[in-house]
Amino acid sequence: MSLSVRSLHIYPVKSCAGIDLDASAIDGAGLAHDRRWLVVAGARFLTQRQVPTMALVRTALTATHLQLRAPGMPLLEVPLDGSELAAVEEPVTVWRDTFPARSESAAAARWFSDFLGHPCRLYKIDIQAAGRAVSPDWIGRWRGEHGDLAAGFDGNHFFGFADGYPVLIVNQASLDELNQRLRAKGRDPIPMDRFRPNIVLDGDDLGAYEEDHIALFARGDDIRLAVVKPCTRCSIPDVDQATGRQGDEPGLTLTATRSMDMGVVFGQNAIVDARPGAILRVGDQISAEWKF
């Protein structure tokens, strides 16, 4: 199969702007630094669903800091070594999961509060300490259907503040097909960043939405991605990531063409089996195991 990694992306702060990468360390928690921080207002975690302008918070990583920029705001630097984290953990809830995390500095809280317009705090997760594991239901179903591929995917799969899985994979051909439909309606095509993927795959042998029928992607024998659950979509793809403004596409088109029993589907959630020290790179050749 002619298939390769077209692009790699991480989103250090959940629902803020992402970072495009040439290469990334990858392990059971996904790509390094992906969705390790979370903005919380009161007891509610914030995303672009409620606050589309979170898209305007630009992120960057140096060797020592997470850097945050936003219109009209000074640069905020958050140490990666955790030196400004609160000493005491607090319970944080993302959807149905409640787990411990620690808040960043008061300066970080003020920065987000000022930009978003209401009191906020920034939290960071220690993935292993928090022990937030992927729901076993879909993994169990995948193991039952693909037992011959299941070695390495046993045990818990801990991850950060992503909605439910460590890695989101999207097929470029699927976006191309969606954009054809948008153009046919007289609407502008949309970029891939609307879907906030971690790994974008591209290749002549993988047609639009054929990722729905893949059981496993692999890079050689050191990185394996079990495709365990379709990604159901909310309103975030309707948010222009460059302006923070919300529209009605591609939601309308996807609702008409990609509605399934579980919801509107675009992309696939995956869990990871990777050797220690594995690095995934743009351009890496990828193999696939079909479901049938």
N, C-alpha and C positions, 0 to 999 in steps of 0.2 A: 504494500500500500504506500502510495506517495503522500506522506503526511508529515508536517513539521510544526514546530512552535513558531507561530507568527509574532506573538508579543506576550510579555509578562507584565503583571500589574499588581501592586499592593496598595492598600488603603490603611495606613497606620492608625488613623482615627476613624472609627466607624462612621460612615456617611459623609465624611469630608473628602476632599479631592484626593486622587490617587497619585502614585508615582509609577512611571514607566521604567522598566528595568531591562538591561541586556542579559542579566543572569541573576539567579537567586538561589540561596540555600533552601532546601526543602526537606521537611520531615513530617512526622505524623500530624503535626499541628498546621501544616500548610507551608506557604512561603514565609520566609523570615520577616518579622515585624508586621505581618498583615493583621489588621484589626486588633491591635493590642491595647488601644485606648478607646474610651467611650465617654461621651458627654451625657450627663445626667442632670435633669431639672426636677427637684423634689425627689419623688420616688420613681420617676419615669425616664427611661432612656430616650434620647432624642435621635431622630433620623431625618432625612429629607422628606419623609412622608408628612411630618408635621412642620418642618422648617426647611423649605427648599434652599434657602440661602446658605445652608451648611456646605453646599457645593462650592461656594466661593472661598472656603478655608483651604488654602493651598498648603501642601505638606512637602517636606524635604527631610532627608536624613544625612547627617554628617557622621563621622566616626564616633562622635560623643553625644550628639543631641538630635532630638526631633525638633525641626523648625516649622513654625506655623506663621502664615501670613494671610491677611484678609484686607479688603478695601478699607482704608481709613484707620487701620490698626498698626501699631508698632510690631516689629518682629518679636515673636515669643519663642524662646528656646527651652526645651524640656530635656533634662539630662537623661540619657539612656541608662545610666548606672543606677537609677532609682534613688539617688541621693536626696531628692526633694519629695519623695513619697511619704505619706503619713505612716506613723509607726504601727497603727492599728488598722486591721482589715475591717471592711464593712460589707454587708450583704448587698449585692447588686442583682437586679433582675433583668434578663433579656428574654422576652416572650414568656415561656413557661419555666425557664431555668433560673434559679437563684443560687448564687455562688459568691465567694469572697473576692474582693478587689480592694485596692488602696488608692486613695485620692492623691492627685498631684498637688502642687503648691497653691496657696491662696492667690498668687499672681496669675496662675493659669486659670483659676476659677474666675477671677475678675475679667481676664481677657475674653473668655467665652461669654460671660454674662454681658459685658459691654457690647460685643458684636452681635449676639443673638437677641439681646433686648430683654432678657429675664434671667434670674439667678440660676447659674449652672455650676457644675463641678466636673472636673476631668479625672477619670479613673483609669488605672492601668491594671491589667490582669497578669498574674503569674500563672501560666497555663498549668503547670504541673501541680502547684499548690492549690489552685482553684478546683482542679479535677472536673472541669466541665466536659462531659463526654457526649459524643454524638448519640442521638437516640438509637437504641438497638433495633427498632422495628424494621427500618428499611435495610439496615445492614444484614439483619437476619434473613430477610427476604432474598437479598442478593446472594448471600452464602448458600441458601437453599437452592437457588437456581443455577449457581455457578461454583459448586463445590470443588470442581477441578482447578479453579483459579484462586481459591480462598486462602491458600497458605500465605502467611504474612499479614493477613487482615484479621487475625484473631485478637482478642483483648479489646481494651478501651481505646478510643481515638479522641484524645483531648485536644481542644482547640480554644480560640479566643472569643472575641465579641461578634463574630459572624453570626448570621441568623441561625444557622443550624449545622453547617458542614465546613470542613477546613479549606476546601478548594472549590471554586466555580470555574467550569470549563465551558467555553463558547466556541462554536464553529463559525469561521468567517463566511462560509457559504450560506449559512442561515441568515446572517445579517444582510448579505448581498441580495438574497431573495426577498427579505422584508423591505429593503430599500427599493427594489423594483416595484413592489406593491404600492409603496408610498408615492413614488414618482407617477405611477398610473393614476393615482388619485389627485395629482397636482400638488402633492405635499413634498416638502424638502426631505432628502435622505438624512439619516441620523448617523452619528459616529458610534463606534463600539463603546465609548465610555459611558453611554446611557445605561449599559447593562452591568457595569462594574465587575467584569470578569477578572479572574486571576491568570488564567491561561487561555490564550486564543490560538486555536489550531487552524491550519490551512492546508489544503492539498487537493489535487485533481480527483482523488479517489474517494473523497468524502463529500457527498452532495448535501444540499440544504436539508437540515433536520435529521440527517442520518445518524447523528450522535445519539438520537433517541434509541437507537438499536445497537449501541456499543456496550459491551459488558466491562471492558477494561482497556485503558491506554497504557503504554509503557515506553520508556526511554531505555533501550538496552535491557540489561538485567538488574539495574540498580535503582530504578524509579518506576513504580507501578501505581496507577490511579484507578481504583475501582469505582465505576460509574453507578452510584447507588440510588440516586433519586433525581427526577426532573426538578428543575428550579421553577417554582411558581412565582409569578410576578405581581408586584404591587404597583403603586403609582410612580415609583422613583424613575423608571425609564422615560416618563413624560417630562422630567425635569431637565432642562438644558444645563449641562454641567459647566458651560462657560459663563452663563448669565445668572443661574439660580432661579430662572423663571419656569413655571410649570405650565404645560399645554395639555393637549388631549391625544397626541400621538407620540409614540407608536401604540399607545394603549388601545385605541379604537380598532386599529388594524389587527393587532394581536388577539384581541377578544373575538374578532370575527373569524380568525384563521387558526388560532392555536389554543382554543379553549378545550380543556379536558375535564374529566370528573373532578380532579384535584384542584383545578384552577387554570389560569393562563400560564402556559409553559414556554420558556425560552432559556436554553442552556441546561447544563447538567451538573449536579453536585457530586463531589467525589471525596473519597478517603484515600489516604496515602500509605504506601509501604515503600520506604526508601532506606538505602544503606546509610549508616552514619557518614556525615560529610558530603552527601550527595548535592550536586549543583545542577540545576536546570537552566539551560541557556536558550536564548532566541536562536532559531535555526536548527535546533536539535531535531533529529529524525525520530518520529513517533510511530509505533506499531499499534494495532488495534485488534481486539478479540470481539467478534460479533456475538450477539445474544443467541443467534440461531445457527 
